[in-house]
Amino acid sequence: MTGTEPALPSPVSRAERIDFLDTARGLALLGILFVNIQSFGEPFGRFIEVAPGPGTLDQVSFAFVKIFCEGKFYTLFSTLFGIGLAIQWTRAHSAGRRFRGVALRRLLFLMALGLAHGLLLWYGDILLTYSICGLLLLPALRLKPATLITIAAIILAVATLLSGLVGGIMQPTAGTTTQATAKAAAEPTAPSPASAPAPPAAVPTAPQPPESEASRQERPRPESPILRLFDAYERKEIEAGPDHPIWMEQETRAFKNGPFIEAVYFRALLVAMIVTFTLLGFGWSIIAMFLIGAAMWKSGFVAAPAGPLARRLFFIGLPVGLAGSVLAFIILRGQPGTLERILMGLISMPSATLITLGYFAGVKVWVEGGRARLVAALLANVGRFGLTNYIMQTVICTFVFYHWGLARFGELSRPERMAMVLAIYAFQVVLSAGLTRVLAYGPLEWVWRTVTYLHPQPLLLRSTARG
């Protein structure tokens, strides 16, 4: 003991930030919005379908998202998240501070925010998944970089094999009922006299026999979209998932028409489905990229100037990954059989990983090389307020599509939604450029850091200056 107390934990200051990490985060926010806009604007069942619209622009935008964006940017965010945790662990370890409490508060706040985001605004939230995976990552932060990379490689290999096998076994689901049946199930049914509540019985009645199939089909349909969905399952009109026409019809009613509580019911159902599927499926790639990000920091790859490894990842890894992504897309569009689906599953995850690492390394080479500095700086501004901008994207998109705003859910075409992405992101570029001149953190970042470090952080930039 020296008698000197360790300094209070605090977030990284503006001067200590690594520019290319903020630029990569800003780029990731754009790529994620290109993917998310599809499920913001139409039923989840449409998002998981493998067929675009008939128009040329529909097909081009569909291919662009599948090849360049889907599965590539949430993993880029995962890599950055792993780097962030490793930076905080290293700073705490160097200062002789305990890191566990800070990390738990940071992740539990993210978990609470993600849960609120998913239930109250949009079911496609990724913050809840990040917080769960981050909790699993914490014990691994003490490991050496080579060990982290080895564990990540094993996880990706196992996940790739499982993805191939599951993809080969599972047939693409499509609604088995006709559109006419779906429409009939969706349309309100006038209540019959039999549906009126019966007066209270004076004496106990004998147990009633089970409801027959015929009487179940004749029973009036509920008005509530979520109850209408459950009713369709009970009538055995649905034996599939969210891509069934009846499900999509009721989801559209809930999000487009409301009321708010009906939309919450559907979001709760979809959040539970997505989190379960994520943790059993592609969530393992999130954990693997967390580990890779932590290894990047601990090995010195992030802090050191871009060297041969970064250039190989960008100039070789990225093209190879894109070639694999193109091949997987061609298989997807060719009505694949079992063997083709297995091949697609075996190709997709390694390709996405190479593309993610290629994007990351490319940004590092680009920013540190001093090229297009204005563009890099604008993206970095967006990334500096990453959490605030991520939630802002949800607020803007749900205002456009949901019942509490313009109620355009299911109305905009894929190309129109892609144009909407560019407009939203341009707005965020301008807004972030202004905010970065006056704020040390974005509003949500400020709350997150205040909760994490248990004392208020300076919000205005001028108050961060040190004498």
RAGIMO-V80764 format. One record per backbone hydrogen bond with DSSP energy under -1.0 kcal/mol. CO is the residue of the C=O (numbers start at 1). NH is the residue of the N-H. E is the energy in kcal/mol with one decimal. If there is no record, write none. Layout:
co=CO nh=NH e=E
co=CO nh=NH e=E
This chain:
co=18 nh=22 e=-1.3
co=19 nh=23 e=-2.2
co=20 nh=24 e=-2.5
co=21 nh=25 e=-2.1
co=22 nh=26 e=-2.3
co=23 nh=27 e=-2.3
co=24 nh=28 e=-2.3
co=25 nh=29 e=-1.9
co=26 nh=30 e=-1.2
co=27 nh=31 e=-2.3
co=28 nh=32 e=-2.8
co=29 nh=33 e=-1.6
co=30 nh=34 e=-1.8
co=31 nh=35 e=-1.2
co=32 nh=36 e=-3.2
co=33 nh=37 e=-2.3
co=35 nh=38 e=-1.2
co=36 nh=40 e=-1.8
co=37 nh=41 e=-1.7
co=41 nh=410 e=-3.2
co=43 nh=46 e=-1.1
co=43 nh=47 e=-1.3
co=44 nh=48 e=-1.6
co=55 nh=59 e=-2.1
co=56 nh=60 e=-2.6
co=57 nh=61 e=-2.6
co=58 nh=62 e=-2.3
co=59 nh=63 e=-2.4
co=60 nh=64 e=-2.6
co=61 nh=65 e=-2.1
co=62 nh=66 e=-2.2
co=63 nh=67 e=-2.8
co=64 nh=68 e=-2.5
co=65 nh=69 e=-1.4
co=65 nh=70 e=-3.5
co=69 nh=72 e=-2.5
co=69 nh=73 e=-1.2
co=73 nh=77 e=-2.3
co=74 nh=78 e=-1.7
co=75 nh=79 e=-2.3
co=76 nh=80 e=-2.2
co=77 nh=81 e=-2.5
co=78 nh=82 e=-2.5
co=79 nh=83 e=-2.1
co=80 nh=84 e=-2.5
co=81 nh=85 e=-2.3
co=82 nh=86 e=-2.2
co=83 nh=87 e=-2.5
co=84 nh=88 e=-2.1
co=85 nh=89 e=-2.5
co=86 nh=90 e=-2.5
co=87 nh=91 e=-2.4
co=88 nh=92 e=-2.3
co=89 nh=93 e=-2.8
co=90 nh=94 e=-2.6
co=91 nh=95 e=-1.7
co=92 nh=97 e=-2.9
co=99 nh=103 e=-2.7
co=100 nh=104 e=-2.8
co=101 nh=105 e=-2.4
co=102 nh=106 e=-2.3
co=103 nh=107 e=-2.6
co=104 nh=108 e=-2.8
co=105 nh=109 e=-2.1
co=106 nh=110 e=-1.7
co=107 nh=111 e=-2.3
co=108 nh=112 e=-2.4
co=109 nh=113 e=-2.8
co=110 nh=114 e=-2.7
co=111 nh=115 e=-2.4
co=112 nh=116 e=-2.4
co=113 nh=117 e=-2.9
co=114 nh=118 e=-2.7
co=115 nh=119 e=-2.3
co=116 nh=120 e=-2.6
co=117 nh=121 e=-1.7
co=117 nh=122 e=-2.6
co=126 nh=130 e=-2.3
co=127 nh=131 e=-2.4
co=128 nh=132 e=-2.0
co=129 nh=133 e=-2.7
co=130 nh=134 e=-2.8
co=131 nh=135 e=-1.8
co=132 nh=136 e=-1.4
co=133 nh=137 e=-1.4
co=134 nh=138 e=-1.5
co=137 nh=140 e=-1.7
co=138 nh=141 e=-1.5
co=140 nh=143 e=-1.8
co=144 nh=148 e=-2.4
co=145 nh=149 e=-2.5
co=146 nh=150 e=-2.1
co=147 nh=151 e=-2.6
co=148 nh=152 e=-2.4
co=149 nh=153 e=-2.5
co=150 nh=154 e=-2.2
co=151 nh=155 e=-2.6
co=152 nh=156 e=-2.6
co=153 nh=157 e=-2.3
co=154 nh=158 e=-2.6
co=155 nh=159 e=-2.8
co=156 nh=160 e=-2.3
co=157 nh=161 e=-2.2
co=158 nh=162 e=-2.6
co=159 nh=163 e=-2.5
co=160 nh=164 e=-2.3
co=161 nh=165 e=-2.4
co=162 nh=166 e=-3.1
co=163 nh=167 e=-2.4
co=164 nh=168 e=-1.7
co=165 nh=169 e=-2.0
co=166 nh=170 e=-2.8
co=178 nh=182 e=-2.3
co=179 nh=183 e=-2.7
co=180 nh=184 e=-2.4
co=181 nh=185 e=-2.3
co=182 nh=186 e=-1.6
co=183 nh=187 e=-2.0
co=192 nh=195 e=-2.2
co=193 nh=196 e=-1.7
co=212 nh=216 e=-2.2
co=213 nh=217 e=-2.0
co=214 nh=218 e=-1.6
co=224 nh=228 e=-2.8
co=225 nh=229 e=-2.0
co=226 nh=230 e=-2.1
co=227 nh=231 e=-2.5
co=228 nh=232 e=-2.0
co=229 nh=233 e=-1.8
co=230 nh=234 e=-2.3
co=231 nh=235 e=-2.2
co=232 nh=237 e=-2.7
co=233 nh=236 e=-1.3
co=241 nh=244 e=-1.9
co=244 nh=248 e=-2.4
co=245 nh=249 e=-2.2
co=246 nh=250 e=-2.3
co=247 nh=251 e=-2.6
co=248 nh=252 e=-2.2
co=249 nh=253 e=-2.0
co=250 nh=254 e=-2.2
co=251 nh=255 e=-2.5
co=252 nh=256 e=-2.8
co=253 nh=257 e=-2.1
co=254 nh=258 e=-1.1
co=255 nh=403 e=-2.0
co=259 nh=263 e=-1.6
co=260 nh=264 e=-2.2
co=261 nh=265 e=-2.1
co=262 nh=266 e=-1.9
co=263 nh=267 e=-2.6
co=264 nh=268 e=-2.9
co=265 nh=269 e=-2.0
co=266 nh=270 e=-2.5
co=267 nh=271 e=-3.2
co=268 nh=272 e=-2.1
co=269 nh=273 e=-1.8
co=270 nh=274 e=-2.9
co=271 nh=275 e=-2.8
co=272 nh=276 e=-1.9
co=273 nh=277 e=-2.6
co=274 nh=278 e=-2.9
co=275 nh=279 e=-2.7
co=276 nh=280 e=-1.7
co=277 nh=281 e=-1.4
co=278 nh=283 e=-3.1
co=281 nh=284 e=-1.7
co=282 nh=286 e=-1.1
co=283 nh=287 e=-2.0
co=284 nh=288 e=-2.3
co=285 nh=289 e=-2.3
co=286 nh=290 e=-2.2
co=287 nh=291 e=-2.3
co=288 nh=292 e=-2.3
co=289 nh=293 e=-2.6
co=290 nh=294 e=-2.5
co=291 nh=295 e=-2.4
co=292 nh=296 e=-2.4
co=293 nh=297 e=-1.8
co=294 nh=298 e=-2.6
co=295 nh=299 e=-2.1
co=296 nh=301 e=-1.2
co=296 nh=302 e=-1.4
co=297 nh=300 e=-1.2
co=300 nh=304 e=-2.2
co=307 nh=311 e=-1.9
co=308 nh=312 e=-2.5
co=309 nh=313 e=-2.4
co=310 nh=314 e=-1.8
co=311 nh=315 e=-3.2
co=312 nh=316 e=-2.0
co=312 nh=317 e=-2.3
co=313 nh=318 e=-1.6
co=316 nh=320 e=-2.1
co=317 nh=321 e=-2.6
co=318 nh=322 e=-2.6
co=319 nh=323 e=-2.3
co=320 nh=324 e=-2.1
co=321 nh=325 e=-2.3
co=322 nh=326 e=-2.5
co=323 nh=327 e=-2.2
co=324 nh=328 e=-2.5
co=325 nh=329 e=-2.0
co=326 nh=330 e=-2.4
co=327 nh=331 e=-2.2
co=328 nh=332 e=-2.4
co=329 nh=333 e=-2.2
co=331 nh=334 e=-1.1
co=337 nh=341 e=-2.4
co=338 nh=342 e=-2.2
co=339 nh=343 e=-2.4
co=340 nh=344 e=-2.5
co=341 nh=345 e=-2.3
co=342 nh=346 e=-2.1
co=343 nh=347 e=-1.6
co=344 nh=348 e=-2.5
co=347 nh=351 e=-2.2
co=348 nh=352 e=-2.6
co=349 nh=353 e=-2.4
co=350 nh=354 e=-2.3
co=351 nh=355 e=-2.4
co=352 nh=356 e=-2.6
co=353 nh=357 e=-2.5
co=354 nh=358 e=-2.4
co=355 nh=359 e=-3.0
co=356 nh=360 e=-2.5
co=357 nh=361 e=-2.8
co=358 nh=362 e=-2.6
co=359 nh=363 e=-2.4
co=360 nh=364 e=-2.0
co=361 nh=365 e=-2.8
co=362 nh=366 e=-2.6
co=363 nh=367 e=-3.0
co=364 nh=368 e=-2.3
co=365 nh=369 e=-1.2
co=366 nh=371 e=-1.6
co=367 nh=370 e=-1.4
co=372 nh=376 e=-2.3
co=373 nh=377 e=-2.6
co=374 nh=378 e=-2.4
co=375 nh=379 e=-2.4
co=376 nh=380 e=-2.2
co=377 nh=381 e=-2.0
co=378 nh=382 e=-1.6
co=379 nh=383 e=-2.4
co=380 nh=384 e=-2.2
co=383 nh=386 e=-1.5
co=385 nh=389 e=-2.9
co=386 nh=390 e=-2.3
co=387 nh=391 e=-2.2
co=388 nh=392 e=-2.4
co=389 nh=393 e=-2.2
co=390 nh=394 e=-1.2
co=391 nh=395 e=-2.3
co=392 nh=396 e=-2.7
co=393 nh=397 e=-2.5
co=394 nh=398 e=-2.9
co=395 nh=399 e=-1.7
co=396 nh=400 e=-1.8
co=397 nh=401 e=-2.3
co=398 nh=402 e=-2.9
co=399 nh=406 e=-3.3
co=400 nh=408 e=-1.8
co=401 nh=409 e=-1.6
co=402 nh=405 e=-1.7
co=402 nh=407 e=-1.8
co=408 nh=411 e=-2.2
co=413 nh=417 e=-2.2
co=414 nh=418 e=-2.2
co=415 nh=419 e=-2.2
co=416 nh=420 e=-1.8
co=417 nh=421 e=-1.8
co=418 nh=422 e=-1.6
co=419 nh=423 e=-1.9
co=420 nh=424 e=-2.7
co=421 nh=425 e=-2.7
co=422 nh=426 e=-2.2
co=423 nh=427 e=-2.0
co=424 nh=428 e=-2.1
co=425 nh=429 e=-2.4
co=426 nh=430 e=-2.1
co=427 nh=431 e=-2.7
co=428 nh=432 e=-2.8
co=429 nh=433 e=-1.9
co=430 nh=434 e=-1.5
co=431 nh=435 e=-2.6
co=432 nh=436 e=-2.5
co=434 nh=437 e=-1.1
co=435 nh=438 e=-1.5
co=435 nh=439 e=-3.1
co=438 nh=461 e=-3.0
co=442 nh=446 e=-2.7
co=443 nh=447 e=-1.9
co=444 nh=448 e=-2.7
co=445 nh=449 e=-2.6
co=446 nh=450 e=-2.3
co=447 nh=451 e=-2.5
co=448 nh=452 e=-2.3
co=449 nh=453 e=-2.6
co=459 nh=440 e=-3.5
co=461 nh=464 e=-1.7
